[in-house]
Amino acid sequence: MARRRLSPAQRRDQLLDIGAALFAARPYEDVLMEDVADQAGVTRGLMYHYFPNKRDFYAAIFQRASDRLLASTGLDDDRPLEEQLTTAIEAHIQYFVDNPRDAMTVNRGALAGDPAIQAIIAAELSTVGARILDKLGLEGHAREIAAIAVHGWLVFGRAVCVEWMQSQTISRAELTELCLRAFASVIDLDAHNVGA
Amino acid sequence: MARRRLSPAQRRDQLLDIGAALFAARPYEDVLMEDVADQAGVTRGLMYHYFPNKRDFYAAIFQRASDRLLASTGLDDDRPLEEQLTTAIEAHIQYFVDNPRDAMTVNRGALAGDPAIQAIIAAELSTVGARILDKLGLEGHAREIAAIAVHGWLVFGRAVCVEWMQSQTISRAELTELCLRAFASVIDLDAHNVGA
């Protein structure tokens, strides 16, 4: 295969694309850095120049997916908060559906508890939490209570999605409904329905 | 110090007691296996015979604390579920208050993501979850929904307790109330108030 001329950023993106497809198709353990290099038509040395090891490579793929998910689920429009939350929850569930191996790899598989992955998840939850808090427009002690409640709710949401991915005993609609009901209970949604 | 004659089980308990006190008093990094051996009046060799390394030693202390917490928070009496849950939630919060370093060590510190610790936490959540599900007396699909909801709620409870330990911005009563409100929303509490 002829090696195409790509800028470093393009090359990095290409490697991430190839890796994402491979990690989606096979268990983490079965993806080899060498396979990625071969598919990209680059030397193994160049592959390792971009990503020192498979763990870092996976983390970079996971980071990019997180960035994209965050970019696609902003709470910045004028619809009522509940509607926007529903859209965001559905987008997150769709992410789990589209990336079933991710959920296992980072939560119960090879990279469960991995500090780099945990940091990406924590940053994602923190970003989404800040968006929700801003949208609620709370101040003072009400904001302090909401900050803990929203954090707990986001962790709840991740946990039920992971559980759902494994058990598949309840429907997607029931899962969405469960998340919304939990949110409404920990935050007094009616009182803060900005834009409603 | 004279070495007392103890059975292996007594010796193990003694070492765990000394370790628990040291880990409560100092950061994880500052507790040395040698200090524990010295305080127990045993050789380092014997210490390492019981616990191959500090991580295993800490996990054994953590496991014992989890066992005790589970033993003290059964849901087996005739009071309404909400009352029993309140008692259990308060006992768990008390555990966090009594063991503030634990919360940091296992969630955001030296052992965050450690597989042995994660397994103990997962087993604890699973035991508590099964108790709640049994108490609810649900069957069929209602039980499947509740299983995911209860799992998510338990993870929620842990997350808000850890957050509360770090921020201390809300009161203990508000924290308990938040957990109860979340539970009532994800489970239809009134409909299943066994023993009420």
Interface residues (C-beta under 8 A of the other chain):
Chain A: A112 G113 D114 P115 Q118 H141 E144 I145 A147 I148 A149 H151 G152 W153 V155 F156 G157 R158 A159 V160 E163 W164 S167 T169 I170 E174 L175 L178 R181 A182 A184 S185 V186
Chain B: A112 G113 D114 P115 Q118 H141 E144 I145 A147 I148 A149 H151 G152 W153 V155 F156 G157 R158 A159 V160 E163 W164 S167 T169 I170 E174 L175 L178 R181 A182 A184 S185 V186
